[in-house]
């Protein structure tokens, strides 16, 4: 499978819920995944066209009253397999890793709970590592505070990083607990 961006799989995942038109996909994005993953309206139709050429989706043309013909896209078995492959792949490390994790959890019903929990554990470890780095920076900045007054402002950004990482770690712990208690015990 050729490398695709996460927006490609967000659209494919949405089609895993139900068949949709391009307009329906944008509406669904705006009311769901759009809170943590934005897809530009101009990405949708070229992405759908690419998915059709890959055999991941198919479409039917529907006419309703006086409205123009619209294409309603649905995921194929091959598309579902590609989605599952992406869902099982490790979360990339970087600035978008938190949003990628949320995106994969949003469509997590297509893979095992163990796969989802493993993603969350890996992300949590990454947050713990980054928190340790931030705390080392905090110590360095504290030592500089006595020498340079402007470092007080630098400390405010360190506080922000520390608080956000602690919140991410807490969210990971709650998510793991929730998944294991609500889904694994069914």
N, C-alpha and C positions, 0 to 999 in steps of 0.2 A: 504494500500500500504506500502510495506517495505521501510525503509529509504534508499535513494540513494544519491550519491554525485552529485555535480553540473555538473561534466563532463558527467555523465549519461544523464542528461537532456539537456546538450549542444548537444550531439549526437542525442537525440530524437528530439530536436528542429530543427536540420539541416534536419532530415528526414521529418519534417513537411513542408519543402520547396519543396522537390522532392525526388523521390527514388534515392538511391546512393549505390555504393559499398563501402567497407571499405576504399579503396584507394581514392575514390571520397570524402569521409568524411574528410580524412586527408588533402586533397588538399583544400577543402572548409574551414577547420579550419585555415590552413596556410594563406589563403587569406581573412579571415573575422574575426571570433571570436578569432582567435589566437593572435590578437593584444592586447587582454585583458584577454583571457582565453586559456591557453595552454593545449592541450590534447596530451599525449604521444601516439605515434603510437601503442605501445604495449597495450594500454588500449582499443583501438577501438574494436578489434575482440572479446575479452572476454565480453565486454559490450554488443555488438550486440548479442552474444550468450545468455546472460542473458535476454536481451529484448525479444528475440524469445521465451524463456522459460516462460516469464511472459505474453506473448501474446500481447506485445506492438508493435512489428514489425513482419513482415513476409518477406520472400525473395523468389526470383525466380533465378534459375541458368540460366545464359546466356553464350552462346559460340559465339565468334566473330572471324572468320577466323582461323588463326593458334594459336591464343591466348588461354591460358588455360581457363577452365570454371570459371566464376566469379559469385558471389552472389550479387544480387542487392536487397537492403533492402528498404521496404516502411513501413511507420507508419500505424498502425491499428486504428480503432475508439477507442479502449481501450487505446492505446498508446497516442492518442491525448487527451483523458480525463486526463490521468496521467500528461501529459505535462501542461495542463491547471490548474490542481490542484497545481502543483509546481509553476507555474507562479503567481498564486493567493496567495500563502503562503508568509508571511512576510519575508523580507530580514534578514538573520542572522546578528547579530552584531559581528564584529570582523575584523581582518585584511583583509579578502577577501570580505567584504561587498560591497565595491565599484565595484569590478569586478563582483560579483554576480548580483548587480543592472544592470550593463551594459549588462550582459548576458540575464537577464530577459527582458530588454528593446529591445534587439536585436530580441527576439521572441515575443515581446509585442502585435503583431497584433492578437494573439490568445485569448487575454482577453480584457476587456474594457479599455478605456482610463482612466476612473476613477481609476481602479486598478493600472495602471502604474503610474499615478500621485500620488496616495497614497504612493506607494513605494518610489518615489522620495522625497516626503515631509518627510517621516520618515527618510530617509537617510540624508536629509538636516538638520533635527533637531538633528540627531546624530552628524553631523559635527559641528553644532553650539555649542552643549554641549562640544565637544572635544576642539573646539576653545577657549571656556571660560576656560577650564582647562589649555590649553597651555598658555593663557594670565596670569593666576594665577602663573604658573611656571615661566613665564617671569619676573614677579614682584619679585618673590623669588630670581631668579638668579641675577637680577639687584642689589638687596640688598647685595648679596654675592660678587658681582664684586669688591666692594670697599675693601673687606677683602682678597679675594683669587684671584690672577691673572689668574689662570687656568680656572676660571669660564667664561672668555671671550670666550673660545672655546665651552663651553657648550651652550652659548647664540647662537652660529651659528646654532646649531641643533634646538633650539627653533624657530629661524627665519624660518627655513625650514618648520617645522610643521605648523607654523602660515600661511605662504604663501600658502602651499598646501591645507590647510583646507579652506582658503578664496577662492581659486580657485574652490574647490569642491562645495562650497556654491553657487558661481556664476554660475557654470555649472548647478546645480540643478534649480536655478531660470530660467535660459535660457531654460532648458529642459521642465519645467512645462509650461512656456509661449509658447514654440513651440508646444507642444502636445495639449494644449488647443486652440491655435489659428489655427493650421493646420489640426487637426483631428476632434476636437469636433464641428467645424463649418461646416463640410461637410454635 
